[in-house]
Amino acid sequence: MIADGLNRAITRNPREVFLIEGHTDAGRKRRRHLSLSDRRAESAATLLTQQFQVPAENLTSQGYGKQYLKEQTS
């Protein structure tokens, strides 16, 4: 599980910080993409902290909207 791996890495190096990224599809307006992707990343970080005891100080989150799509669509 991802949380187990994060917690093991943090145990080895308590100063380690992990970036949780959020993305969207290409179908919405740019502003909505950024807002949605930020919320997705923040929600994932919150879940890791609350449900799996990953320390919040070892996580940071960033939304990228529709940048870096795996599949480019119009």
KAWOUR-V348510 format. One record per residue. N is the residue number from 1. RES is the residue in one small letter. SS is DSSP state (@ for helix, = for strand, . for the rest). Layout:
BEGIN
n=N res=RES ss=SS
n=N res=RES ss=SS
END
This chain:
BEGIN
n=1 res=m ss=.
n=2 res=i ss=@
n=3 res=a ss=@
n=4 res=d ss=@
n=5 res=g ss=@
n=6 res=l ss=@
n=7 res=n ss=@
n=8 res=r ss=@
n=9 res=a ss=@
n=10 res=i ss=@
n=11 res=t ss=@
n=12 res=r ss=@
n=13 res=n ss=.
n=14 res=p ss=.
n=15 res=r ss=.
n=16 res=e ss=.
n=17 res=v ss=.
n=18 res=f ss==
n=19 res=l ss==
n=20 res=i ss==
n=21 res=e ss==
n=22 res=g ss==
n=23 res=h ss=.
n=24 res=t ss=.
n=25 res=d ss=.
n=26 res=a ss=.
n=27 res=g ss=.
n=28 res=r ss=.
n=29 res=k ss=.
n=30 res=r ss=@
n=31 res=r ss=@
n=32 res=r ss=@
n=33 res=h ss=@
n=34 res=l ss=@
n=35 res=s ss=@
n=36 res=l ss=@
n=37 res=s ss=@
n=38 res=d ss=@
n=39 res=r ss=@
n=40 res=r ss=@
n=41 res=a ss=@
n=42 res=e ss=@
n=43 res=s ss=@
n=44 res=a ss=@
n=45 res=a ss=@
n=46 res=t ss=@
n=47 res=l ss=@
n=48 res=l ss=@
n=49 res=t ss=@
n=50 res=q ss=@
n=51 res=q ss=@
n=52 res=f ss=@
n=53 res=q ss=.
n=54 res=v ss=.
n=55 res=p ss=.
n=56 res=a ss=@
n=57 res=e ss=@
n=58 res=n ss=@
n=59 res=l ss==
n=60 res=t ss==
n=61 res=s ss==
n=62 res=q ss==
n=63 res=g ss==
n=64 res=y ss=.
n=65 res=g ss=.
n=66 res=k ss=.
n=67 res=q ss=.
n=68 res=y ss=.
n=69 res=l ss=.
n=70 res=k ss=.
n=71 res=e ss=.
n=72 res=q ss=.
n=73 res=t ss=.
n=74 res=s ss=.
END
